[in-house]
């Protein structure tokens, strides 16, 4: 079936409508990938080595990167994030256990950008 053969989206079979919706979402993400937030929530991070302190951070994820801030005000005021992980730099994620009853995971990256 070729796009030119269809005069209206209503004429598409259900399977093709799903593909069209996915294609439209892909196009929207490509055009607005820095403005669309896929995920925004509070997370807890644990330091490595001698600093095993657990800290609360606001994490935001868009199609290109994961960013984190101390609080929502920093994000809303357009401040520089504490850190940024480019999605393309993630090479492994694995489930781990930090606290009982939580979903915890490690993100292994090639590199990430620290504030400043």
Biopython code that builds the backbone (N, CA, C, O; Angstrom):
import numpy as np
from Bio.PDB.StructureBuilder import StructureBuilder

atoms = [
    (1, "UNK", "N", (0.856, -1.172, 0.000)),
    (1, "UNK", "CA", (0.000, 0.000, 0.000)),
    (1, "UNK", "C", (0.903, 1.236, 0.000)),
    (1, "UNK", "O", (1.808, 1.337, 0.829)),
    (2, "UNK", "N", (0.679, 2.125, -0.870)),
    (2, "UNK", "CA", (1.474, 3.336, -1.026)),
    (2, "UNK", "C", (0.670, 4.513, -0.499)),
    (2, "UNK", "O", (-0.549, 4.571, -0.662)),
    (3, "UNK", "N", (1.374, 5.463, 0.144)),
    (3, "UNK", "CA", (0.709, 6.622, 0.732)),
    (3, "UNK", "C", (-0.157, 7.388, -0.249)),
    (3, "UNK", "O", (-1.185, 7.948, 0.132)),
    (4, "UNK", "N", (0.253, 7.415, -1.519)),
    (4, "UNK", "CA", (-0.528, 8.154, -2.518)),
    (4, "UNK", "C", (-1.859, 7.475, -2.824)),
    (4, "UNK", "O", (-2.775, 8.116, -3.338)),
    (5, "UNK", "N", (-1.977, 6.162, -2.507)),
    (5, "UNK", "CA", (-3.208, 5.428, -2.782)),
    (5, "UNK", "C", (-4.313, 5.741, -1.782)),
    (5, "UNK", "O", (-5.473, 5.403, -2.016)),
    (6, "UNK", "N", (-3.967, 6.382, -0.674)),
    (6, "UNK", "CA", (-4.930, 6.653, 0.388)),
    (6, "UNK", "C", (-5.338, 8.112, 0.324)),
    (6, "UNK", "O", (-4.492, 9.006, 0.329)),
    (7, "UNK", "N", (-6.638, 8.347, 0.263)),
    (7, "UNK", "CA", (-7.113, 9.722, 0.216)),
    (7, "UNK", "C", (-7.369, 10.268, 1.623)),
    (7, "UNK", "O", (-7.371, 11.483, 1.823)),
    (8, "UNK", "N", (-7.584, 9.377, 2.599)),
    (8, "UNK", "CA", (-7.895, 9.805, 3.954)),
    (8, "UNK", "C", (-7.345, 8.781, 4.941)),
    (8, "UNK", "O", (-7.328, 7.587, 4.639)),
    (9, "UNK", "N", (-6.895, 9.225, 6.117)),
    (9, "UNK", "CA", (-6.378, 8.306, 7.136)),
    (9, "UNK", "C", (-7.436, 7.286, 7.566)),
    (9, "UNK", "O", (-7.099, 6.174, 7.971)),
    (10, "UNK", "N", (-8.700, 7.661, 7.478)),
    (10, "UNK", "CA", (-9.784, 6.753, 7.895)),
    (10, "UNK", "C", (-9.840, 5.503, 7.023)),
    (10, "UNK", "O", (-10.386, 4.481, 7.440)),
    (11, "UNK", "N", (-9.274, 5.576, 5.805)),
    (11, "UNK", "CA", (-9.281, 4.441, 4.892)),
    (11, "UNK", "C", (-8.198, 3.408, 5.211)),
    (11, "UNK", "O", (-8.205, 2.308, 4.659)),
    (12, "UNK", "N", (-7.262, 3.766, 6.107)),
    (12, "UNK", "CA", (-6.177, 2.853, 6.452)),
    (12, "UNK", "C", (-6.665, 1.699, 7.323)),
    (12, "UNK", "O", (-7.484, 1.914, 8.216)),
    (13, "UNK", "N", (-6.178, 0.471, 7.085)),
    (13, "UNK", "CA", (-6.469, -0.624, 8.006)),
    (13, "UNK", "C", (-5.819, -0.344, 9.355)),
    (13, "UNK", "O", (-4.874, 0.441, 9.437)),
    (14, "UNK", "N", (-6.326, -0.988, 10.426)),
    (14, "UNK", "CA", (-5.860, -0.722, 11.789)),
    (14, "UNK", "C", (-4.351, -0.869, 11.929)),
    (14, "UNK", "O", (-3.700, -0.027, 12.547)),
    (15, "UNK", "N", (-3.794, -1.929, 11.361)),
    (15, "UNK", "CA", (-2.349, -2.179, 11.465)),
    (15, "UNK", "C", (-1.556, -1.006, 10.891)),
    (15, "UNK", "O", (-0.545, -0.602, 11.466)),
    (16, "UNK", "N", (-1.998, -0.467, 9.784)),
    (16, "UNK", "CA", (-1.302, 0.652, 9.150)),
    (16, "UNK", "C", (-1.500, 1.942, 9.949)),
    (16, "UNK", "O", (-0.620, 2.803, 9.962)),
    (17, "UNK", "N", (-2.656, 2.081, 10.618)),
    (17, "UNK", "CA", (-2.873, 3.263, 11.457)),
    (17, "UNK", "C", (-1.873, 3.286, 12.600)),
    (17, "UNK", "O", (-1.345, 4.340, 12.952)),
    (18, "UNK", "N", (-1.612, 2.099, 13.187)),
    (18, "UNK", "CA", (-0.625, 2.024, 14.264)),
    (18, "UNK", "C", (0.742, 2.472, 13.758)),
    (18, "UNK", "O", (1.432, 3.236, 14.433)),
    (19, "UNK", "N", (1.136, 2.005, 12.583)),
    (19, "UNK", "CA", (2.414, 2.397, 11.995)),
    (19, "UNK", "C", (2.471, 3.890, 11.725)),
    (19, "UNK", "O", (3.508, 4.523, 11.923)),
    (20, "UNK", "N", (1.350, 4.456, 11.269)),
    (20, "UNK", "CA", (1.286, 5.884, 10.995)),
    (20, "UNK", "C", (1.444, 6.686, 12.281)),
    (20, "UNK", "O", (2.138, 7.703, 12.300)),
    (21, "UNK", "N", (0.802, 6.234, 13.354)),
    (21, "UNK", "CA", (0.914, 6.921, 14.649)),
    (21, "UNK", "C", (2.352, 6.886, 15.140)),
    (21, "UNK", "O", (2.875, 7.897, 15.609)),
    (22, "UNK", "N", (2.993, 5.728, 15.034)),
    (22, "UNK", "CA", (4.391, 5.603, 15.458)),
    (22, "UNK", "C", (5.273, 6.531, 14.622)),
    (22, "UNK", "O", (6.155, 7.200, 15.160)),
    (23, "UNK", "N", (5.040, 6.573, 13.319)),
    (23, "UNK", "CA", (5.825, 7.442, 12.433)),
    (23, "UNK", "C", (5.633, 8.914, 12.810)),
    (23, "UNK", "O", (6.593, 9.685, 12.819)),
    (24, "UNK", "N", (4.390, 9.302, 13.122)),
    (24, "UNK", "CA", (4.123, 10.677, 13.520)),
    (24, "UNK", "C", (4.838, 11.011, 14.829)),
    (24, "UNK", "O", (5.370, 12.110, 14.988)),
    (25, "UNK", "N", (4.848, 10.046, 15.776)),
    (25, "UNK", "CA", (5.549, 10.256, 17.041)),
    (25, "UNK", "C", (7.049, 10.390, 16.807)),
    (25, "UNK", "O", (7.697, 11.235, 17.424)),
    (26, "UNK", "N", (7.602, 9.571, 15.928)),
    (26, "UNK", "CA", (9.028, 9.662, 15.608)),
    (26, "UNK", "C", (9.367, 11.031, 15.020)),
    (26, "UNK", "O", (10.360, 11.652, 15.399)),
    (27, "UNK", "N", (8.539, 11.487, 14.099)),
    (27, "UNK", "CA", (8.769, 12.792, 13.484)),
    (27, "UNK", "C", (8.724, 13.902, 14.523)),
    (27, "UNK", "O", (9.537, 14.826, 14.490)),
    (28, "UNK", "N", (7.752, 13.806, 15.464)),
    (28, "UNK", "CA", (7.622, 14.813, 16.513)),
    (28, "UNK", "C", (8.865, 14.814, 17.405)),
    (28, "UNK", "O", (9.358, 15.877, 17.781)),
    (29, "UNK", "N", (9.372, 13.620, 17.744)),
    (29, "UNK", "CA", (10.561, 13.537, 18.584)),
    (29, "UNK", "C", (11.783, 14.096, 17.880)),
    (29, "UNK", "O", (12.594, 14.778, 18.506)),
    (30, "UNK", "N", (11.929, 13.824, 16.594)),
    (30, "UNK", "CA", (13.077, 14.320, 15.844)),
    (30, "UNK", "C", (13.052, 15.843, 15.769)),
    (30, "UNK", "O", (14.090, 16.485, 15.925)),
    (31, "UNK", "N", (11.880, 16.428, 15.534)),
    (31, "UNK", "CA", (11.768, 17.880, 15.405)),
    (31, "UNK", "C", (11.921, 18.599, 16.738)),
    (31, "UNK", "O", (12.498, 19.685, 16.794)),
    (32, "UNK", "N", (11.400, 17.994, 17.831)),
    (32, "UNK", "CA", (11.356, 18.673, 19.121)),
    (32, "UNK", "C", (12.115, 17.923, 20.204)),
    (32, "UNK", "O", (11.755, 18.013, 21.378)),
    (33, "UNK", "N", (13.155, 17.187, 19.839)),
    (33, "UNK", "CA", (13.759, 16.265, 20.792)),
    (33, "UNK", "C", (14.346, 16.910, 22.036)),
    (33, "UNK", "O", (14.480, 16.223, 23.049)),
    (34, "UNK", "N", (14.697, 18.162, 22.019)),
    (34, "UNK", "CA", (15.222, 18.791, 23.228)),
    (34, "UNK", "C", (14.116, 19.368, 24.102)),
    (34, "UNK", "O", (14.365, 19.694, 25.262)),
    (35, "UNK", "N", (12.908, 19.501, 23.578)),
    (35, "UNK", "CA", (11.819, 20.111, 24.325)),
    (35, "UNK", "C", (10.875, 19.086, 24.947)),
    (35, "UNK", "O", (10.144, 19.408, 25.884)),
    (36, "UNK", "N", (10.884, 17.864, 24.439)),
    (36, "UNK", "CA", (9.968, 16.842, 24.923)),
    (36, "UNK", "C", (10.593, 16.094, 26.082)),
    (36, "UNK", "O", (11.705, 15.577, 25.967)),
    (37, "UNK", "N", (9.880, 16.033, 27.204)),
    (37, "UNK", "CA", (10.351, 15.263, 28.346)),
    (37, "UNK", "C", (9.679, 13.905, 28.325)),
    (37, "UNK", "O", (8.452, 13.811, 28.357)),
    (38, "UNK", "N", (10.486, 12.852, 28.269)),
    (38, "UNK", "CA", (9.954, 11.496, 28.300)),
    (38, "UNK", "C", (9.728, 11.034, 29.732)),
    (38, "UNK", "O", (8.870, 10.190, 29.993)),
    (39, "UNK", "N", (10.502, 11.592, 30.659)),
    (39, "UNK", "CA", (10.410, 11.172, 32.056)),
    (39, "UNK", "C", (10.878, 12.319, 32.945)),
    (39, "UNK", "O", (11.865, 12.989, 32.641)),
    (40, "UNK", "N", (10.163, 12.537, 34.043)),
    (40, "UNK", "CA", (10.536, 13.561, 35.023)),
    (40, "UNK", "C", (10.082, 13.064, 36.384)),
    (40, "UNK", "O", (8.887, 12.881, 36.617)),
    (41, "UNK", "N", (11.035, 12.844, 37.283)),
    (41, "UNK", "CA", (10.676, 12.356, 38.614)),
    (41, "UNK", "C", (11.880, 12.482, 39.543)),
    (41, "UNK", "O", (13.005, 12.728, 39.109)),
    (42, "UNK", "N", (11.611, 12.308, 40.812)),
    (42, "UNK", "CA", (12.673, 12.312, 41.807)),
    (42, "UNK", "C", (13.329, 10.947, 41.833)),
    (42, "UNK", "O", (12.645, 9.924, 41.809)),
    (43, "UNK", "N", (14.633, 10.927, 41.880)),
    (43, "UNK", "CA", (15.400, 9.687, 41.985)),
    (43, "UNK", "C", (16.425, 9.860, 43.105)),
    (43, "UNK", "O", (16.706, 10.972, 43.553)),
    (44, "UNK", "N", (16.963, 8.746, 43.534)),
    (44, "UNK", "CA", (18.010, 8.758, 44.548)),
    (44, "UNK", "C", (19.277, 8.207, 43.918)),
    (44, "UNK", "O", (19.249, 7.193, 43.220)),
    (45, "UNK", "N", (20.380, 8.879, 44.169)),
    (45, "UNK", "CA", (21.652, 8.423, 43.628)),
    (45, "UNK", "C", (22.593, 8.144, 44.786)),
    (45, "UNK", "O", (22.529, 8.779, 45.839)),
    (46, "UNK", "N", (23.461, 7.181, 44.561)),
    (46, "UNK", "CA", (24.436, 6.825, 45.580)),
    (46, "UNK", "C", (25.833, 7.023, 45.026)),
    (46, "UNK", "O", (26.149, 6.572, 43.924)),
    (47, "UNK", "N", (26.664, 7.700, 45.798)),
    (47, "UNK", "CA", (28.036, 7.925, 45.388)),
    (47, "UNK", "C", (28.833, 6.635, 45.390)),
    (47, "UNK", "O", (28.443, 5.650, 46.017)),
    (48, "UNK", "N", (29.939, 6.649, 44.694)),
    (48, "UNK", "CA", (30.834, 5.478, 44.620)),
    (48, "UNK", "C", (32.046, 5.698, 45.508)),
    (48, "UNK", "O", (32.295, 6.809, 45.977)),
    (49, "UNK", "N", (32.787, 4.642, 45.731)),
    (49, "UNK", "CA", (34.028, 4.726, 46.495)),
    (49, "UNK", "C", (33.780, 5.118, 47.937)),
    (49, "UNK", "O", (32.896, 4.575, 48.600)),
    (50, "UNK", "N", (34.579, 6.079, 48.422)),
    (50, "UNK", "CA", (34.483, 6.501, 49.820)),
    (50, "UNK", "C", (33.188, 7.253, 50.102)),
    (50, "UNK", "O", (32.708, 7.252, 51.236)),
    (51, "UNK", "N", (32.612, 7.899, 49.075)),
    (51, "UNK", "CA", (31.384, 8.670, 49.249)),
    (51, "UNK", "C", (30.168, 7.816, 48.871)),
    (51, "UNK", "O", (29.741, 7.827, 47.716)),
    (52, "UNK", "N", (29.617, 7.085, 49.824)),
    (52, "UNK", "CA", (28.452, 6.226, 49.576)),
    (52, "UNK", "C", (27.148, 6.928, 49.966)),
    (52, "UNK", "O", (26.116, 6.275, 50.120)),
    (53, "UNK", "N", (27.190, 8.243, 50.124)),
    (53, "UNK", "CA", (26.031, 9.020, 50.534)),
    (53, "UNK", "C", (24.920, 8.908, 49.493)),
    (53, "UNK", "O", (25.180, 8.921, 48.290)),
    (54, "UNK", "N", (23.665, 8.797, 49.974)),
    (54, "UNK", "CA", (22.508, 8.744, 49.083)),
    (54, "UNK", "C", (21.894, 10.134, 49.020)),
    (54, "UNK", "O", (21.577, 10.720, 50.055)),
    (55, "UNK", "N", (21.722, 10.670, 47.803)),
    (55, "UNK", "CA", (21.190, 12.014, 47.595)),
    (55, "UNK", "C", (19.956, 11.970, 46.694)),
    (55, "UNK", "O", (19.861, 11.133, 45.796)),
    (56, "UNK", "N", (19.016, 12.879, 46.946)),
    (56, "UNK", "CA", (17.802, 12.989, 46.137)),
    (56, "UNK", "C", (18.062, 13.990, 45.014)),
    (56, "UNK", "O", (18.610, 15.068, 45.245)),
    (57, "UNK", "N", (17.661, 13.619, 43.785)),
    (57, "UNK", "CA", (17.844, 14.490, 42.620)),
    (57, "UNK", "C", (16.593, 14.477, 41.750)),
    (57, "UNK", "O", (15.864, 13.485, 41.715)),
    (58, "UNK", "N", (16.347, 15.581, 41.049)),
    (58, "UNK", "CA", (15.278, 15.634, 40.048)),
    (58, "UNK", "C", (15.889, 15.174, 38.732)),
    (58, "UNK", "O", (16.814, 15.801, 38.214)),
    (59, "UNK", "N", (15.368, 14.074, 38.193)),
    (59, "UNK", "CA", (15.901, 13.539, 36.944)),
    (59, "UNK", "C", (14.917, 13.797, 35.815)),
    (59, "UNK", "O", (13.712, 13.590, 35.958)),
    (60, "UNK", "N", (15.450, 14.250, 34.698)),
    (60, "UNK", "CA", (14.656, 14.487, 33.500)),
    (60, "UNK", "C", (15.300, 13.745, 32.347)),
    (60, "UNK", "O", (16.524, 13.692, 32.232)),
    (61, "UNK", "N", (14.466, 13.172, 31.496)),
    (61, "UNK", "CA", (14.996, 12.463, 30.337)),
    (61, "UNK", "C", (14.273, 12.937, 29.088)),
    (61, "UNK", "O", (13.042, 12.945, 29.043)),
    (62, "UNK", "N", (15.029, 13.330, 28.083)),
    (62, "UNK", "CA", (14.470, 13.624, 26.771)),
    (62, "UNK", "C", (15.058, 12.604, 25.802)),
    (62, "UNK", "O", (15.875, 11.784, 26.221)),
    (63, "UNK", "N", (14.683, 12.618, 24.540)),
    (63, "UNK", "CA", (15.189, 11.590, 23.612)),
    (63, "UNK", "C", (16.704, 11.567, 23.435)),
    (63, "UNK", "O", (17.241, 10.573, 22.945)),
    (64, "UNK", "N", (17.407, 12.626, 23.817)),
    (64, "UNK", "CA", (18.850, 12.677, 23.604)),
    (64, "UNK", "C", (19.680, 12.503, 24.867)),
    (64, "UNK", "O", (20.826, 12.059, 24.792)),
    (65, "UNK", "N", (19.112, 12.853, 26.050)),
    (65, "UNK", "CA", (19.943, 12.861, 27.242)),
    (65, "UNK", "C", (19.149, 12.720, 28.533)),
    (65, "UNK", "O", (17.935, 12.919, 28.576)),
    (66, "UNK", "N", (19.884, 12.369, 29.581)),
    (66, "UNK", "CA", (19.360, 12.330, 30.940)),
    (66, "UNK", "C", (20.057, 13.449, 31.697)),
    (66, "UNK", "O", (21.281, 13.570, 31.637)),
    (67, "UNK", "N", (19.284, 14.277, 32.417)),
    (67, "UNK", "CA", (19.846, 15.400, 33.173)),
    (67, "UNK", "C", (19.363, 15.301, 34.613)),
    (67, "UNK", "O", (18.316, 14.710, 34.879)),
    (68, "UNK", "N", (20.120, 15.878, 35.541)),
    (68, "UNK", "CA", (19.644, 15.900, 36.914)),
    (68, "UNK", "C", (19.976, 17.229, 37.573)),
    (68, "UNK", "O", (20.969, 17.883, 37.253)),
    (69, "UNK", "N", (19.107, 17.602, 38.506)),
    (69, "UNK", "CA", (19.185, 18.873, 39.226)),
    (69, "UNK", "C", (18.989, 18.609, 40.718)),
    (69, "UNK", "O", (18.502, 17.548, 41.106)),
    (70, "UNK", "N", (19.372, 19.582, 41.553)),
    (70, "UNK", "CA", (19.095, 19.484, 42.990)),
    (70, "UNK", "C", (17.587, 19.551, 43.255)),
    (70, "UNK", "O", (17.064, 18.817, 44.093)),
    (71, "UNK", "N", (16.889, 20.446, 42.525)),
    (71, "UNK", "CA", (15.450, 20.649, 42.765)),
    (71, "UNK", "C", (14.762, 21.167, 41.502)),
    (71, "UNK", "O", (15.417, 21.498, 40.514)),
    (72, "UNK", "N", (13.437, 21.231, 41.551)),
    (72, "UNK", "CA", (12.635, 21.657, 40.390)),
    (72, "UNK", "C", (12.878, 23.124, 40.042)),
    (72, "UNK", "O", (12.802, 23.498, 38.872)),
    (73, "UNK", "N", (13.168, 23.956, 41.037)),
    (73, "UNK", "CA", (13.387, 25.386, 40.782)),
    (73, "UNK", "C", (14.591, 25.605, 39.871)),
    (73, "UNK", "O", (14.561, 26.476, 39.002)),
    (74, "UNK", "N", (15.647, 24.822, 40.064)),
    (74, "UNK", "CA", (16.823, 24.949, 39.195)),
    (74, "UNK", "C", (16.448, 24.687, 37.744)),
    (74, "UNK", "O", (16.876, 25.414, 36.847)),
    (75, "UNK", "N", (15.646, 23.644, 37.511)),
    (75, "UNK", "CA", (15.213, 23.313, 36.151)),
    (75, "UNK", "C", (14.317, 24.404, 35.582)),
    (75, "UNK", "O", (14.510, 24.842, 34.448)),
    (76, "UNK", "N", (13.338, 24.844, 36.369)),
    (76, "UNK", "CA", (12.381, 25.849, 35.890)),
    (76, "UNK", "C", (13.054, 27.190, 35.609)),
    (76, "UNK", "O", (12.615, 27.933, 34.731)),
    (77, "UNK", "N", (14.117, 27.501, 36.350)),
    (77, "UNK", "CA", (14.822, 28.775, 36.142)),
    (77, "UNK", "C", (15.891, 28.690, 35.053)),
    (77, "UNK", "O", (16.621, 29.654, 34.821)),
    (78, "UNK", "N", (15.982, 27.535, 34.386)),
    (78, "UNK", "CA", (16.917, 27.384, 33.276)),
    (78, "UNK", "C", (18.367, 27.268, 33.682)),
    (78, "UNK", "O", (19.260, 27.548, 32.882)),
    (79, "UNK", "N", (18.618, 26.857, 34.920)),
    (79, "UNK", "CA", (20.008, 26.697, 35.365)),
    (79, "UNK", "C", (20.662, 25.497, 34.699)),
    (79, "UNK", "O", (19.981, 24.608, 34.187)),
    (80, "UNK", "N", (21.967, 25.483, 34.713)),
    (80, "UNK", "CA", (22.735, 24.382, 34.142)),
    (80, "UNK", "C", (22.525, 23.144, 35.013)),
    (80, "UNK", "O", (22.627, 23.240, 36.236)),
    (81, "UNK", "N", (22.234, 21.983, 34.416)),
    (81, "UNK", "CA", (22.039, 20.776, 35.228)),
    (81, "UNK", "C", (23.330, 20.374, 35.951)),
    (81, "UNK", "O", (24.431, 20.733, 35.533)),
    (82, "UNK", "N", (23.166, 19.619, 37.046)),
    (82, "UNK", "CA", (24.328, 19.111, 37.782)),
    (82, "UNK", "C", (25.138, 18.155, 36.920)),
    (82, "UNK", "O", (26.361, 18.077, 37.033)),
    (83, "UNK", "N", (24.438, 17.429, 36.058)),
    (83, "UNK", "CA", (25.106, 16.498, 35.163)),
    (83, "UNK", "C", (24.209, 16.117, 34.009)),
    (83, "UNK", "O", (22.988, 16.254, 34.079)),
    (84, "UNK", "N", (24.828, 15.636, 32.945)),
    (84, "UNK", "CA", (24.111, 15.223, 31.737)),
    (84, "UNK", "C", (24.744, 13.935, 31.225)),
    (84, "UNK", "O", (25.966, 13.828, 31.115)),
    (85, "UNK", "N", (23.895, 12.961, 30.916)),
    (85, "UNK", "CA", (24.359, 11.745, 30.263)),
    (85, "UNK", "C", (23.705, 11.699, 28.890)),
    (85, "UNK", "O", (22.478, 11.669, 28.787)),
    (86, "UNK", "N", (24.501, 11.694, 27.854)),
    (86, "UNK", "CA", (23.980, 11.530, 26.496)),
    (86, "UNK", "C", (23.541, 10.079, 26.338)),
    (86, "UNK", "O", (24.279, 9.165, 26.705)),
    (87, "UNK", "N", (22.349, 9.864, 25.798)),
    (87, "UNK", "CA", (21.811, 8.514, 25.626)),
    (87, "UNK", "C", (22.773, 7.645, 24.820)),
    (87, "UNK", "O", (22.914, 6.454, 25.098)),
    (88, "UNK", "N", (23.427, 8.227, 23.836)),
    (88, "UNK", "CA", (24.347, 7.464, 22.989)),
    (88, "UNK", "C", (25.575, 6.974, 23.764)),
    (88, "UNK", "O", (26.268, 6.068, 23.301)),
    (89, "UNK", "N", (25.854, 7.557, 24.939)),
    (89, "UNK", "CA", (27.009, 7.154, 25.735)),
    (89, "UNK", "C", (26.700, 6.044, 26.739)),
    (89, "UNK", "O", (27.601, 5.580, 27.437)),
    (90, "UNK", "N", (25.429, 5.609, 26.823)),
    (90, "UNK", "CA", (25.066, 4.511, 27.722)),
    (90, "UNK", "C", (25.365, 3.197, 27.009)),
    (90, "UNK", "O", (24.869, 2.950, 25.910)),
    (91, "UNK", "N", (26.177, 2.361, 27.641)),
    (91, "UNK", "CA", (26.476, 1.066, 27.020)),
    (91, "UNK", "C", (25.917, -0.099, 27.812)),
    (91, "UNK", "O", (25.906, -1.226, 27.315)),
    (92, "UNK", "N", (25.444, 0.143, 29.048)),
    (92, "UNK", "CA", (24.896, -0.959, 29.833)),
    (92, "UNK", "C", (24.069, -0.414, 30.981)),
    (92, "UNK", "O", (24.439, 0.578, 31.609)),
    (93, "UNK", "N", (22.954, -1.062, 31.252)),
    (93, "UNK", "CA", (22.189, -0.800, 32.468)),
    (93, "UNK", "C", (21.962, -2.134, 33.141)),
    (93, "UNK", "O", (21.783, -3.149, 32.468)),
    (94, "UNK", "N", (21.969, -2.144, 34.451)),
    (94, "UNK", "CA", (21.741, -3.387, 35.166)),
    (94, "UNK", "C", (20.984, -3.113, 36.453)),
    (94, "UNK", "O", (21.156, -2.074, 37.091)),
    (95, "UNK", "N", (20.152, -4.060, 36.814)),
    (95, "UNK", "CA", (19.374, -3.954, 38.035)),
    (95, "UNK", "C", (20.292, -4.191, 39.231)),
    (95, "UNK", "O", (21.167, -5.056, 39.189)),
    (96, "UNK", "N", (20.091, -3.429, 40.282)),
    (96, "UNK", "CA", (20.891, -3.569, 41.494)),
    (96, "UNK", "C", (19.977, -3.342, 42.694)),
    (96, "UNK", "O", (18.793, -3.055, 42.513)),
    (97, "UNK", "N", (20.486, -3.462, 43.893)),
    (97, "UNK", "CA", (19.662, -3.252, 45.080)),
    (97, "UNK", "C", (20.336, -2.240, 45.991)),
    (97, "UNK", "O", (21.400, -2.502, 46.551)),
    (98, "UNK", "N", (19.701, -1.075, 46.134)),
    (98, "UNK", "CA", (20.199, -0.040, 47.014)),
    (98, "UNK", "C", (19.414, -0.073, 48.323)),
    (98, "UNK", "O", (19.986, -0.025, 49.412)),
    (99, "UNK", "N", (18.075, -0.157, 48.189)),
    (99, "UNK", "CA", (17.190, -0.222, 49.350)),
    (99, "UNK", "C", (16.113, -1.257, 49.081)),
    (99, "UNK", "O", (15.669, -1.421, 47.944)),
    (100, "UNK", "N", (15.697, -1.950, 50.121)),
    (100, "UNK", "CA", (14.652, -2.962, 50.004)),
    (100, "UNK", "C", (13.351, -2.316, 49.540)),
    (100, "UNK", "O", (12.984, -1.244, 50.020)),
    (101, "UNK", "N", (12.649, -2.966, 48.603)),
    (101, "UNK", "CA", (11.348, -2.473, 48.138)),
    (101, "UNK", "C", (11.424, -1.364, 47.107)),
    (101, "UNK", "O", (10.417, -0.708, 46.842)),
    (102, "UNK", "N", (12.586, -1.135, 46.521)),
    (102, "UNK", "CA", (12.714, -0.103, 45.485)),
    (102, "UNK", "C", (13.246, -0.739, 44.209)),
    (102, "UNK", "O", (13.823, -1.827, 44.234)),
    (103, "UNK", "N", (13.047, -0.052, 43.103)),
    (103, "UNK", "CA", (13.602, -0.507, 41.837)),
    (103, "UNK", "C", (14.858, 0.310, 41.583)),
    (103, "UNK", "O", (14.780, 1.511, 41.324)),
    (104, "UNK", "N", (15.992, -0.324, 41.654)),
    (104, "UNK", "CA", (17.267, 0.360, 41.510)),
    (104, "UNK", "C", (18.033, -0.190, 40.323)),
    (104, "UNK", "O", (17.917, -1.370, 39.993)),
    (105, "UNK", "N", (18.815, 0.665, 39.682)),
    (105, "UNK", "CA", (19.617, 0.208, 38.559)),
    (105, "UNK", "C", (20.879, 1.042, 38.436)),
    (105, "UNK", "O", (20.929, 2.196, 38.860)),
    (106, "UNK", "N", (21.879, 0.442, 37.856)),
    (106, "UNK", "CA", (23.137, 1.114, 37.544)),
    (106, "UNK", "C", (23.136, 1.471, 36.068)),
    (106, "UNK", "O", (22.660, 0.701, 35.233)),
    (107, "UNK", "N", (23.666, 2.632, 35.753)),
    (107, "UNK", "CA", (23.845, 3.042, 34.360)),
    (107, "UNK", "C", (25.346, 3.125, 34.117)),
    (107, "UNK", "O", (26.045, 3.889, 34.783)),
    (108, "UNK", "N", (25.839, 2.347, 33.170)),
    (108, "UNK", "CA", (27.262, 2.391, 32.806)),
    (108, "UNK", "C", (27.412, 3.253, 31.556)),
    (108, "UNK", "O", (26.765, 3.008, 30.537)),
    (109, "UNK", "N", (28.265, 4.255, 31.649)),
    (109, "UNK", "CA", (28.408, 5.201, 30.547)),
    (109, "UNK", "C", (29.867, 5.322, 30.117)),
    (109, "UNK", "O", (30.791, 5.054, 30.885)),
    (110, "UNK", "N", (30.039, 5.731, 28.876)),
    (110, "UNK", "CA", (31.377, 6.019, 28.351)),
    (110, "UNK", "C", (31.874, 7.310, 28.956)),
    (110, "UNK", "O", (33.028, 7.410, 29.372)),
    (111, "UNK", "N", (30.986, 8.312, 29.004)),
    (111, "UNK", "CA", (31.327, 9.606, 29.598)),
    (111, "UNK", "C", (30.043, 10.349, 29.944)),
    (111, "UNK", "O", (28.969, 10.030, 29.434)),
    (112, "UNK", "N", (30.171, 11.345, 30.819)),
    (112, "UNK", "CA", (29.050, 12.221, 31.104)),
    (112, "UNK", "C", (29.592, 13.610, 31.402)),
    (112, "UNK", "O", (30.786, 13.787, 31.641)),
    (113, "UNK", "N", (28.699, 14.591, 31.383)),
    (113, "UNK", "CA", (29.109, 15.987, 31.538)),
    (113, "UNK", "C", (28.724, 16.450, 32.932)),
    (113, "UNK", "O", (27.556, 16.375, 33.312)),
    (114, "UNK", "N", (29.705, 16.933, 33.702)),
    (114, "UNK", "CA", (29.438, 17.483, 35.020)),
    (114, "UNK", "C", (29.202, 18.981, 34.899)),
    (114, "UNK", "O", (29.670, 19.618, 33.955)),
    (115, "UNK", "N", (28.472, 19.540, 35.864)),
    (115, "UNK", "CA", (28.200, 20.975, 35.880)),
    (115, "UNK", "C", (29.506, 21.750, 35.856)),
    (115, "UNK", "O", (30.452, 21.417, 36.570)),
    (116, "UNK", "N", (29.550, 22.791, 35.026)),
    (116, "UNK", "CA", (30.732, 23.646, 34.947)),
    (116, "UNK", "C", (31.792, 23.009, 34.108)),
    (116, "UNK", "O", (32.865, 23.585, 33.927)),
]
sb = StructureBuilder()
sb.init_structure("model")
sb.init_model(0)
sb.init_chain("A")
sb.init_seg("    ")
for serial, (resi, resn, name, xyz) in enumerate(atoms, 1):
    if name == "N":
        sb.init_residue(resn, " ", resi, " ")
    sb.init_atom(name, np.array(xyz, "f"), 0.0, 1.0, " ", f" {name:<3s}", serial, name[0])
structure = sb.get_structure()
